[in-house]
Amino acid sequence: MTHEHERTVLLGKHAERAVLESAAAGHGWLRAAISTAGFGEMEQVAWQAAGAFVLYSEVHLLGHRVVRVTGEGEAAVEEALGVVRDAVPTVSPDDLLDVLLSMPPAESTQMIRALNGLRAADIWNCADGRRPPADPRYAEAVERAVRHPERQVVRALVDAVGDLMAIRPGLEVPIVALRDADGPARDVIEDLAGFCDAAP
């Protein structure tokens, strides 16, 4: 039985899609599909590389662009990912976790963007119900962010955990533990706790 390898990166703010498309053409990748964004839909381009499938998605609701590379061989996936990284600036989930775990804490806007980025990076795992390898840094990031004094950060966290907890079990625990605590986002926390209570 073959095992599919998968790697995901987000594009940096100043990355240009046209540059990525040029790099794909330059490496002989065949365009496999393209879809134009409609209401509530992502704009996407897909290429078939040597031994790998490369999918570019504009996750506009989260303000991020994602490139996911899948294939049966790890070397082919890494080679295709290298082409992407050489062509355009990229941000990895590790980079986003570094933002959320930084001391002193990052600015609110950076934290919100990092939380949305983690949602975007796992968007296909969520769609497929595929659990990525466990990473204790996610839980640590949740524990820190849930105590942030600014409501918008906690709200972004709850939105992210609401998406991710199905494939990263336990992320909701540090949030639900504060359901009766005073804070600027107590109602948001209580909403998530109520959802968890009602879940089968």
Secondary structure as the mmCIF struct_conf table of DSSP 4:
data_model
#
loop_
_struct_conf.conf_type_id
_struct_conf.id
_struct_conf.beg_label_comp_id
_struct_conf.beg_label_asym_id
_struct_conf.beg_label_seq_id
_struct_conf.end_label_comp_id
_struct_conf.end_label_asym_id
_struct_conf.end_label_seq_id
STRN STRN1 HIS A 5 LEU A 11
HELX_LH_PP_P HELX_LH_PP_P1 GLY A 12 GLY A 12
TURN_TY1_P TURN_TY1_P1 LYS A 13 HIS A 14
HELX_RH_AL_P HELX_RH_AL_P1 ARG A 17 GLY A 26
TURN_TY1_P TURN_TY1_P2 HIS A 27 GLY A 28
HELX_LH_PP_P HELX_LH_PP_P2 TRP A 29 TRP A 29
STRN STRN2 LEU A 30 SER A 35
TURN_TY1_P TURN_TY1_P3 PHE A 39 GLY A 40
STRN STRN3 GLU A 43 ALA A 49
TURN_TY1_P TURN_TY1_P4 ALA A 50 GLY A 51
STRN STRN4 ALA A 52 VAL A 59
TURN_TY1_P TURN_TY1_P5 HIS A 60 GLY A 63
STRN STRN5 HIS A 64 GLY A 71
BEND BEND1 GLU A 72 GLU A 72
HELX_RH_AL_P HELX_RH_AL_P2 GLU A 74 ALA A 87
BEND BEND2 VAL A 88 VAL A 88
STRN STRN6 THR A 90 VAL A 91
HELX_RH_AL_P HELX_RH_AL_P3 PRO A 93 LEU A 101
BEND BEND3 MET A 103 PRO A 104
HELX_LH_PP_P HELX_LH_PP_P3 PRO A 105 GLU A 107
HELX_RH_AL_P HELX_RH_AL_P4 SER A 108 ALA A 121
TURN_TY1_P TURN_TY1_P6 ASP A 122 ASP A 122
HELX_RH_AL_P HELX_RH_AL_P5 ILE A 123 ASP A 128
TURN_TY1_P TURN_TY1_P7 GLY A 129 GLY A 129
HELX_LH_PP_P HELX_LH_PP_P4 ARG A 130 ALA A 134
HELX_RH_AL_P HELX_RH_AL_P6 PRO A 136 ALA A 145
TURN_TY1_P TURN_TY1_P8 VAL A 146 ARG A 147
BEND BEND4 PRO A 149 GLU A 150
HELX_RH_AL_P HELX_RH_AL_P7 ARG A 151 LEU A 164
TURN_TY1_P TURN_TY1_P9 MET A 165 ILE A 167
BEND BEND5 ARG A 168 ARG A 168
TURN_TY1_P TURN_TY1_P10 PRO A 169 GLU A 172
HELX_RH_AL_P HELX_RH_AL_P8 VAL A 173 VAL A 176
TURN_TY1_P TURN_TY1_P11 ALA A 177 ASP A 180
BEND BEND6 ALA A 181 ALA A 181
BEND BEND7 GLY A 183 GLY A 183
TURN_TY1_P TURN_TY1_P12 PRO A 184 ALA A 185
HELX_RH_AL_P HELX_RH_AL_P9 ARG A 186 ALA A 198
#
